Amino acid sequence: MSEGVNTMVVIHLIDGDEMYVVSNEDQAKNKTDRIGIKEAIEIEDAVTIGRTVYEYSAALANFVKTQGHHWRSALREAWCSGVYPSCTPKNDVPALQRLRNSIGGSL
């Protein structure tokens, strides 16, 4: 999959509560994150470097693709109401709910 709006990586710090979401390596906070993001996108899977996990999320990428630049507000609304837009594949909902549970509903 090529980089851009169709890729999403969730970065988890194992030793802390910090987590953030990016769509490409240019949004990395540091050099190590850039490497982890790039590798997760290339293999479309999770990568662990040191105490950080870079998790490729196809479900989130699909949501961003269908919701456009207002995806964050649409996702927050779905998390609050439990009702996802009709274009959200049923198979993606559990992954999006796990994301909500892991980051506490904030993006």
URQUIWO-V615236 format. One record per run of one state. SS is the DSSP state (2 for helix, 1 for strand, 0 for the rest). FROM is the first residue (numbers start at 1). LEN is the number of residues. If there is no record, write none. Layout:
ss->SS from->FROM len->LEN
ss->SS from->FROM len->LEN
//
This chain:
ss->0 from->1 len->8
ss->1 from->9 len->5
ss->0 from->14 len->5
ss->1 from->19 len->4
ss->0 from->23 len->2
ss->2 from->25 len->3
ss->0 from->28 len->3
ss->2 from->31 len->13
ss->0 from->44 len->2
ss->1 from->46 len->4
ss->0 from->50 len->2
ss->1 from->52 len->5
ss->0 from->57 len->1
ss->2 from->58 len->24
ss->0 from->82 len->8
ss->2 from->90 len->14
ss->0 from->104 len->4
//
